[in-house]
Amino acid sequence: MGGLYRRVFGRFWNPYVAVVAAGVLSACYFAVTATQWAVTGEFTRFGGHLLGVAGVDVSEWEYFRMIGLTGTPLERTSGWVVIGMLAGALLAALLGNDVKLRVPQRKRRLLQGLVGGAIAGFGARMALGCNLAAFFTGIPQFSFHAWLFMVSMGVGTVVGVRVIRLRFWRGRPELSALQRLTLSSQEVSTRSAAPSRPVQPFVGIGVGVVVAGVAVVLAVRGEGLLAAAAVFGVGFGVLIQRGQICFTSAFRDLWVSGRATMSKALAVGLLAATVLTFVVIQAGMPAVIEPASLGTVIGGMLFGFGIVLAGGCETGMMYRAMEGQVHFVVVFVGNIVGATVLAYGWDHWGIFSAVTRGWPEVDLVAAWGAGGALVATVGLLVAWFVFSHWWERRFRYPADSNSRKGRRSVPTAVS
């Protein structure tokens, strides 16, 4: 049993396995709840509740009317998904001995995390979804807006990488790209073989027992949907922590070090989610389609830009915060602030009228037929995987002076 435990929690999981499992789980969540795996909508509601406690009346804000602000997080499936994800990430981190309080050596990183998180939260809600609802679960729903968001997010990450390389952002001189990559690999290795903290796994088991008890109580009270959301949330949380699933790294690493492991894993995971979601939709479950609007494009770029500045996306910040990284608690706060500011500006600043009103909700199944939408989506995901693989090889094996003859130079870690 000890050997099995060490194999499961003694190291991080293969990203392909973790992301495919997340894709399968997201399709199952859709089949059970008729909703998407999403988090930033609930973050925005958190902001609305906090403003209400502070005496601010948000009942007339159009954005909250659109996404709904009735009840509390404990009365919404989206609320229990977020709670479950945090609990699942904490559970997995404890079982893996990965919880350790960590404060950035450079305190400027806290301000940068707050700013980046706010920009990402603002952009996500302008696009009506983050890397989950507007990307990882949006593409399998055959919503065209998800492809717009993906491309725009990619552009935003490119700009973000350029900014974090500027001296004013970096502050004191940093390590070279090769040193950073080496240090990153050493850090992962060290964390995977972290010194034993015997108490953590027992605390993790306690967290698991509490979560299971809460789910049972919800089910007994007749709140089966909430119980299911909590259980799914725990599953998502375990997967993002053990698989270290971060959409920021998937894009940022392409531009910084050429590493495409997470990018390719996301393509494979989306393939699995697409096929299963297609089956669910064909069985009669209506897809979730959002407007393919200018807001999607602008919001996607802001989101991609913000997550690079912050150092992590919604999934990344959640599991890292549960691992004890204070920086990502600040990113979490920034995300809520940015999303809430967007909710205010939706009608007060005319954002909805300027970038979203009147744009169509493009359902690829309705536009191209079921077979056409499935083939096109699968084909685009395969193309993404091939591009990521080509980019990685191009980055790691730059052509030498004899490249015209088809020869390659000695492989390097980065260009």
Buried (B, 14 or more C-beta within 10 A) or exposed (E): EEEEEEEEBBBBBEBBBBBBBBBBBBBBBBBBBEBBBBBBBBBBBBBBBBBBEEEEEBEEBBBBEBBEBEEEBEEBBBBBBBBBBBBBBBBBBBBBBBBBEEEBEEEEBBEBBBBBBBBBBBBBBBBBBBBBBBBBBBBBBBBBBBBBBBBBBBBBBBBBBEBBEEEEEEEEEEEEBEEBBBEBEEEEEEBEEBEEEEEBBEBBEEBBEEBEEBBEEBBEEEBEBBBBBBBBBBBBBBBBBBBBBBBBBBBBBBBBBBBBBBBBBBBBBBBBBBBBBBEBBEEEBEBBBBBBBBBBBBBBBBBBBBBBBBBBBBBBBBBBBBBBBBBBBBBBBBBBBBBBBBBBBBBEEEBBEEBBEEBEBBBBBEEBEBEEBBEBBBEBBEEBBEBBBEBBBEBBBBEEEEEEEEEEEEEEBBE
